[in-house]
Amino acid sequence: MSSAAEPTQPPASPAEGKSVALVTGASGGIGTGLVAAFRHAGYSVVATSLSIGPSDDHDILAVQSDITEVGPAQRVVKQAVDRFGRIDTLINTAGIFIGKPFTDYTLDDYKAIMAVNLAGFFHITQPVIRHMLTQGTGGHIVNITTSLVDHPDSTRPSALASLTKGGLAAVTRSLAIEYASRRHQDPIHDPSSYEGMAALHPLGRIGEVSDIIDAILYLEGATFVTGEILHVDGGQAAGHVERPPRHNQP
């Protein structure tokens, strides 16, 4: 069982006035991009993943942790509050995708996907929301899902991804309504993920990490948007564009 590493940086004063973002799955892809983007926007950042290394940036707390286990996840939140005094935004980026026909999934596949995509979300989000409620200024929760939840594709079988990420889409709306009446409670959002081939997107290109980051930073400032499923999918949610076949030029 992995546990959260002890922070090596000295405590920062909450009086510094910076907002604090906690990013899971922060050691690669979208997560790494989000850490850089939130720092660029002036945030202090708590970056956690199973394999993340230390950071030289005083305003980044890198915590190596297995959030599929309740103890390590809770320690991430405690270290975030001990270090920076607050948590304003949680971005649940951690997730795994195993694509195969439904009858080919193994019990180990099922356990792995459920552990990261659902248990990890639950273990980190519950203590974060508890803290947000006590700090009196609310906060934002962003859950990264997949466009396959709403638009299954027979060429990319992904029943377990849809089962788990579809659950995140549903709980996003549920939590948004549950906490909508709480004073200062801000939106809980859910942008869809960056997956698939360019031919599947009406815009005709594969999504970039920067596209997801732009969407999340938009949501961060959109205080009158809550419980929304924001499809960052090149237009797949809107429909399908049939393109003529390309012919090689002589």
C-alpha positions in Angstrom: 0.0 0.0 0.0 1.5 3.4 -1.0 1.2 6.3 1.3 1.6 10.0 0.9 5.1 11.3 1.2 5.8 13.9 3.8 6.2 17.4 2.4 9.7 18.8 2.2 8.9 22.5 1.7 8.5 24.8 4.7 4.9 25.9 5.4 3.6 28.8 3.4 1.4 31.4 5.0 -2.3 31.4 4.1 -2.0 35.2 4.3 -0.1 35.2 1.0 -3.5 35.4 -0.6 -3.0 32.9 -3.4 -5.8 30.5 -4.4 -4.8 26.8 -4.1 -5.5 24.1 -6.7 -5.2 20.4 -6.0 -4.5 18.3 -9.1 -4.7 14.4 -9.1 -3.0 12.4 -11.8 -0.5 15.3 -12.0 2.6 13.4 -13.2 1.7 13.3 -16.9 -0.5 14.6 -19.8 -3.4 16.8 -18.8 -2.4 16.7 -15.1 1.1 18.1 -15.8 -0.3 20.8 -18.1 -2.8 21.8 -15.4 -0.1 22.2 -12.8 1.8 24.5 -15.1 -1.3 26.4 -16.1 -2.5 27.1 -12.6 0.9 28.2 -11.5 1.0 30.5 -14.5 -2.4 31.9 -13.3 -0.9 32.7 -9.9 -2.2 29.7 -7.9 -0.3 27.6 -5.4 -0.7 24.0 -6.5 -0.8 20.6 -4.8 0.2 18.0 -7.4 -0.3 14.4 -6.5 0.1 11.1 -8.3 1.5 7.6 -7.7 4.8 8.5 -9.4 5.3 12.2 -9.1 8.7 13.6 -8.1 9.6 16.6 -5.9 9.3 20.1 -7.2 11.8 23.0 -6.7 8.9 25.5 -7.0 8.0 26.9 -3.5 4.4 27.2 -4.6 4.1 23.5 -5.8 3.6 20.8 -3.2 4.3 17.5 -4.9 2.8 14.6 -3.0 3.4 11.0 -4.1 0.3 9.1 -3.1 -2.0 6.3 -4.0 -5.5 7.9 -3.8 -7.2 4.6 -4.4 -6.6 4.0 -0.7 -8.5 6.2 1.8 -5.5 6.9 4.2 -3.1 8.2 1.6 -5.9 10.3 0.0 -6.8 11.9 3.3 -3.1 12.6 3.9 -2.8 14.5 0.6 -5.6 16.8 1.7 -4.1 17.3 5.2 -0.7 18.1 3.7 -2.4 20.6 1.3 -4.1 22.4 4.1 -1.0 22.3 6.4 1.2 23.7 3.6 -1.1 26.3 2.1 -4.0 26.8 4.5 -6.8 26.2 2.1 -8.0 24.3 -1.0 -10.0 26.3 -3.6 -10.1 24.0 -6.6 -9.9 20.2 -7.0 -9.3 18.8 -10.5 -9.8 15.0 -10.6 -7.6 14.1 -13.5 -6.4 10.6 -12.2 -8.0 7.9 -14.3 -7.2 4.8 -16.3 -8.7 3.5 -19.6 -8.7 -0.1 -20.6 -10.4 -0.6 -23.9 -11.4 -4.1 -24.9 -14.6 -6.0 -25.7 -16.8 -6.4 -22.6 -16.5 -10.2 -22.5 -12.7 -9.9 -22.6 -12.4 -7.8 -19.4 -10.9 -9.6 -16.5 -11.7 -9.2 -12.8 -8.3 -7.5 -12.4 -9.3 -5.0 -15.1 -12.5 -4.3 -13.3 -10.9 -3.8 -9.9 -8.2 -1.5 -11.4 -10.6 0.7 -13.2 -13.0 0.9 -10.3 -10.2 1.7 -7.9 -8.7 4.6 -9.8 -11.8 6.1 -11.6 -14.3 5.8 -8.7 -12.6 5.0 -5.4 -9.9 7.5 -6.1 -12.5 10.2 -6.8 -14.4 9.4 -3.6 -11.4 9.2 -1.3 -10.0 12.6 -2.4 -13.2 14.5 -3.1 -15.0 13.8 0.2 -12.3 15.3 2.5 -11.8 18.2 0.0 -15.5 19.2 0.1 -15.5 18.9 3.9 -12.7 21.4 4.0 -14.2 23.7 1.5 -17.4 23.9 3.6 -15.4 24.8 6.7 -13.2 27.4 5.1 -16.3 29.5 4.2 -15.4 30.5 0.7 -16.6 27.4 -1.2 -14.7 26.0 -4.1 -14.6 24.3 -7.4 -14.5 20.6 -8.3 -13.7 19.6 -11.9 -14.0 15.9 -12.9 -12.3 14.7 -16.2 -14.4 12.1 -17.9 -14.6 10.8 -21.5 -16.8 11.6 -24.5 -17.4 7.9 -24.9 -19.9 8.1 -22.0 -22.3 10.0 -24.2 -21.1 8.8 -27.6 -20.1 5.1 -27.6 -18.1 3.9 -30.5 -18.1 0.3 -31.8 -14.5 0.7 -32.9 -13.4 1.6 -29.4 -15.2 -0.7 -26.9 -15.0 0.8 -23.5 -17.8 -0.5 -21.3 -15.9 -0.2 -18.0 -14.7 3.3 -18.8 -18.3 4.3 -19.5 -19.4 2.6 -16.3 -17.0 4.6 -14.2 -16.6 7.8 -16.0 -20.4 7.9 -16.6 -20.7 7.7 -12.8 -18.5 10.8 -12.5 -20.7 12.6 -14.9 -23.8 11.7 -12.9 -22.2 12.6 -9.5 -21.0 15.9 -10.9 -24.6 17.0 -11.4 -25.7 15.5 -8.1 -23.1 17.3 -6.1 -23.7 20.5 -7.9 -27.4 20.4 -6.8 -26.6 19.1 -3.3 -24.3 22.1 -2.5 -26.0 24.7 -4.7 -27.7 26.3 -1.7 -24.6 26.4 0.5 -23.3 29.9 0.9 -20.3 30.7 -1.3 -20.3 27.2 -2.8 -19.1 27.5 -6.3 -19.7 25.3 -9.3 -18.8 21.6 -9.7 -18.0 20.9 -13.3 -17.1 18.1 -15.7 -15.3 18.6 -18.9 -15.1 15.6 -21.2 -11.7 14.1 -22.0 -9.2 14.2 -24.8 -9.5 10.9 -26.7 -9.9 9.5 -30.1 -8.7 10.0 -33.6 -8.9 13.2 -35.6 -11.3 11.6 -38.1 -13.9 11.2 -35.3 -14.0 14.9 -34.5 -16.0 17.3 -36.6 -13.2 19.9 -36.2 -10.9 17.4 -37.9 -8.1 17.3 -35.4 -7.1 15.5 -32.2 -7.6 17.4 -29.0 -4.6 18.8 -27.3 -3.8 19.0 -23.6 -4.1 22.8 -23.9 -7.7 22.5 -25.1 -8.6 20.8 -21.8 -6.6 23.3 -19.8 -8.4 26.2 -21.5 -11.8 24.7 -20.7 -10.9 24.2 -17.0 -9.6 27.7 -16.6 -12.8 29.0 -18.2 -14.8 27.0 -15.6 -12.6 28.4 -12.9 -13.9 31.8 -13.6 -17.5 31.0 -14.7 -19.2 31.4 -11.3 -22.7 31.1 -12.7 -22.1 27.7 -14.3 -22.7 24.6 -12.2 -23.4 20.9 -12.8 -22.5 21.3 -16.4 -21.1 18.7 -18.7 -18.7 20.7 -20.9 -17.8 18.6 -23.9 -14.2 19.4 -25.0 -14.4 17.0 -27.9 -14.0 18.8 -31.1 -17.8 18.8 -31.7 -18.4 15.1 -31.2 -21.3 15.8 -28.8 -23.0 17.9 -31.5 -22.9 15.3 -34.3 -20.8 13.6 -36.9 -19.3 15.0 -40.1 -18.9 12.6 -43.0 -15.8 13.4 -44.8 -15.0 12.3 -48.4 -12.1 9.8 -48.6 -8.7 11.2 -49.2 -7.0 10.2 -52.4 -3.2 10.2 -52.8 -1.9 12.7 -55.2 0.0 11.3 -58.2 
